[in-house]
Amino acid sequence: MSKNKVVIITGAGSGMGYATAKRFVKDGFKVVLNGRNENKLKKAAAEIGSENCLVVPGDVSIEKDIEHLINLTIQTYDRLDVLVNNAGIFIGGGIENLSLADWNKQFAVNSTGPFLTIKKALPYLEKTKGNIVNVSSVSGIGGDWGALGYDASKGALNLLTKALALDFAPKGIRINAIAPSLTDTDMGAGAINDKEMMAEFKKRIAMGRAGKSEEIADVIAFLASEESSFITGTILPVDGGLSASNGQPKL
Ligand SMILES: NC(=O)c1ccc[n+]([C@@H]2O[C@H](COP(=O)([O-])OP(=O)(O)OC[C@H]3O[C@@H](n4cnc5c(N)ncnc54)[C@H](O)[C@@H]3O)[C@@H](O)[C@H]2O)c1
């Protein structure tokens, strides 16, 4: 049990963020739930145990929202042990039809958001020798057809993770990322209505299924725990074996 430890989770109202909040409450943390929709966050907190949760609505791409998130966390709990940068958006499209606004929007949430939260959280994480887990994607390691904006924004998050891990290892702060493939959330498997497309995904994932949010939460909890005390700067695939393939088709 990690009694009295404090974690901030962005995008905690649904999907992996919700499952991660639930897991950290179970582990004895005080959990700060961030996201844009206050009602959704309050509902999530009520489901997983409001007495252990603090709801702080806000947009991760807006600096003053992040200042408020960190300040209220410290005012309420007087410490911060773990930051989970989970909030993310996906906007597909090739270069011909992806607008500059949509390119910028994905970078604002997927890369600048973590930059801002980390910048404001680091002074407090230094005090607790805490750590950071960024939720990236296999799409930040290799490219997808027709999703260059998402891929580039997650690729930026991966190198943000590695570069910061180097800078902050001497201060005892670990910074890692996970790289899920298709997961059972609204953004992932829930967004695919087409049976054929789902079958194509399953062909590429060695284990033949989408990941479960709880399986992602378990890995985040591991990277945030003392069990992973010698791991920093890693981008850990949580993808049912998708990245074990070199990309050649099954013969
Ligand atoms: N589902 C998948 O297949 C999959 C695969 C790889 C990576 N990911 C990544 O996992 C993370 C979680 O996504 P999910 O699958 O649980 O989907 P989701 O849509 O359920 O969760 C994303 C959450 O982020 C929140 N969010 C979006 N923009 C925000 C902003 N500006 N400020 C604050 N919160 C914001 C949303 O409200 C939502 O609650 C994302 O970073 C996503 O890119 C998802």
The ligand as a MOL file (V3000), in Angstrom:
LIG
                    3D

  0  0  0     0  0            999 V3000
M  V30 BEGIN CTAB
M  V30 COUNTS 44 48 0 0 0
M  V30 BEGIN ATOM
M  V30 1 N -7.2610 3.5110 -26.9660 0
M  V30 2 C -6.2240 3.2110 -27.7010 0
M  V30 3 O -6.2970 2.3140 -28.5550 0
M  V30 4 C -4.9190 3.9190 -27.4770 0
M  V30 5 C -3.7530 3.3500 -28.0160 0
M  V30 6 C -2.5220 3.9810 -27.7640 0
M  V30 7 C -2.4620 5.1060 -26.9990 0
M  V30 8 N -3.6060 5.6700 -26.4830 0 CHG=1
M  V30 9 C -3.4740 6.8560 -25.6400 0
M  V30 10 O -4.0180 6.5550 -24.3750 0
M  V30 11 C -4.4080 7.7630 -23.7100 0
M  V30 12 C -5.7900 7.5780 -23.1000 0
M  V30 13 O -6.7330 7.4300 -24.1220 0
M  V30 14 P -7.9950 6.4410 -24.0290 0
M  V30 15 O -7.7960 5.3820 -25.0290 0
M  V30 16 O -8.2340 6.0700 -22.6220 0 CHG=-1
M  V30 17 O -9.1630 7.3600 -24.6280 0
M  V30 18 P -10.2140 8.3310 -23.9410 0
M  V30 19 O -10.6860 9.2160 -25.0350 0
M  V30 20 O -11.1990 7.5500 -23.1590 0
M  V30 21 O -9.3190 9.1510 -22.8940 0
M  V30 22 C -8.6650 10.3490 -23.1740 0
M  V30 23 C -9.0340 11.3120 -22.0710 0
M  V30 24 O -8.2860 12.5290 -22.2420 0
M  V30 25 C -9.1720 13.6070 -22.0040 0
M  V30 26 N -8.6730 14.8160 -22.6810 0
M  V30 27 C -8.6250 15.0500 -24.0090 0
M  V30 28 N -8.1440 16.2760 -24.2340 0
M  V30 29 C -7.8780 16.8320 -23.0230 0
M  V30 30 C -7.3700 18.0720 -22.6080 0
M  V30 31 N -7.0450 19.0250 -23.5030 0
M  V30 32 N -7.2240 18.3140 -21.2780 0
M  V30 33 C -7.5690 17.3650 -20.3730 0
M  V30 34 N -8.0610 16.1680 -20.7070 0
M  V30 35 C -8.2240 15.9000 -22.0220 0
M  V30 36 C -10.5120 13.1400 -22.5600 0
M  V30 37 O -11.6000 13.8860 -22.0500 0
M  V30 38 C -10.5230 11.6820 -22.1170 0
M  V30 39 O -11.0870 11.5420 -20.8360 0
M  V30 40 C -4.3360 8.8640 -24.7840 0
M  V30 41 O -3.1690 9.6290 -24.5680 0
M  V30 42 C -4.2370 8.0800 -26.0790 0
M  V30 43 O -3.5660 8.8040 -27.0840 0
M  V30 44 C -4.8340 5.0990 -26.7150 0
M  V30 END ATOM
M  V30 BEGIN BOND
M  V30 1 1 1 2
M  V30 2 2 2 3
M  V30 3 1 2 4
M  V30 4 1 4 5
M  V30 5 2 4 44
M  V30 6 2 5 6
M  V30 7 1 6 7
M  V30 8 2 7 8
M  V30 9 1 8 9
M  V30 10 1 8 44
M  V30 11 1 9 10
M  V30 12 1 9 42
M  V30 13 1 10 11
M  V30 14 1 11 12
M  V30 15 1 11 40
M  V30 16 1 12 13
M  V30 17 1 13 14
M  V30 18 2 14 15
M  V30 19 1 14 16
M  V30 20 1 14 17
M  V30 21 1 17 18
M  V30 22 2 18 19
M  V30 23 1 18 20
M  V30 24 1 18 21
M  V30 25 1 21 22
M  V30 26 1 22 23
M  V30 27 1 23 24
M  V30 28 1 23 38
M  V30 29 1 24 25
M  V30 30 1 25 26
M  V30 31 1 25 36
M  V30 32 1 26 27
M  V30 33 1 26 35
M  V30 34 2 27 28
M  V30 35 1 28 29
M  V30 36 1 29 30
M  V30 37 2 29 35
M  V30 38 1 30 31
M  V30 39 2 30 32
M  V30 40 1 32 33
M  V30 41 2 33 34
M  V30 42 1 34 35
M  V30 43 1 36 37
M  V30 44 1 36 38
M  V30 45 1 38 39
M  V30 46 1 40 41
M  V30 47 1 40 42
M  V30 48 1 42 43
M  V30 END BOND
M  V30 END CTAB
M  END
